[in-house]
Amino acid sequence: MLNIQTVEQILADNKKLSIGMKKYKRIMDSLYWTDVSIDKDFQRAFNDFFVMRSRKSEYYDRFYFFLEQKKDKGVTFEETLDYLKESEGALELSFSSKLIHVINPNRPIWDKIVAENHFKMKLPSYGGDTSDRQKEIVKLYHEYCSRFYEFLDSANGQAILRLFNDKYPHTSFTDAKKIDFIMWVDT
């Protein structure tokens, strides 16, 4: 888990953090001002920041159509996972969490490396019944959220937020995103 000295080093002068924060802010600032289903600049920025590569164009079309349709209404993890599964046949835990996070920035983003390094959590193995694996992924994501929020609310999490806010007092990022950034840079 993160310690204060590591966070102080990350916040001191971290190019990855600074670049990431600028890219993220651009995405979040433009989300409600554009039709993300057709705005190729938004899509490129999103794909770059959230590392969404090597997909067929139909997948991106469906992903951004869904994001556009849900951005004002909200969406559950289960609904998003189902929708993206229909698009490509794969259970996209990470992409589902990214879409949900952009709509609700208080929700954490599942990142395989962050999950393994900070919470000792791994994706269920492939094989067996797809519906069983889907249930396991849903359970895993909700457990990840619980652990993430537990850390955020801990004394250590709150100390990290104070350090982040001292260094970057005017980001308008949610506390969840601030912790997410620190964990992401620490991978």
Salt bridges, closest charged atoms under 4 A:
ASP29 OD2 - LYS25 NZ 3.01
ASP41 OD1 - ARG44 NH2 2.63
ASP48 OD2 - LYS23 NZ 2.76
ASP48 OD1 - ARG53 NH2 3.67
GLU68 OE1 - LYS71 NZ 2.91
GLU78 OE2 - HIS142 NE2 2.72
GLU79 OE2 - LYS70 NZ 2.82
GLU86 OE1 - ARG62 NH2 3.97
GLU88 OE1 - ARG55 NH1 2.32
GLU92 OE2 - ARG55 NH1 3.09
GLU143 OE2 - ARG147 NE 2.86
ASP175 OD1 - LYS178 NZ 3.89
ASP180 OD2 - LYS177 NZ 2.60
ASP186 OD2 - HIS118 NE2 3.42
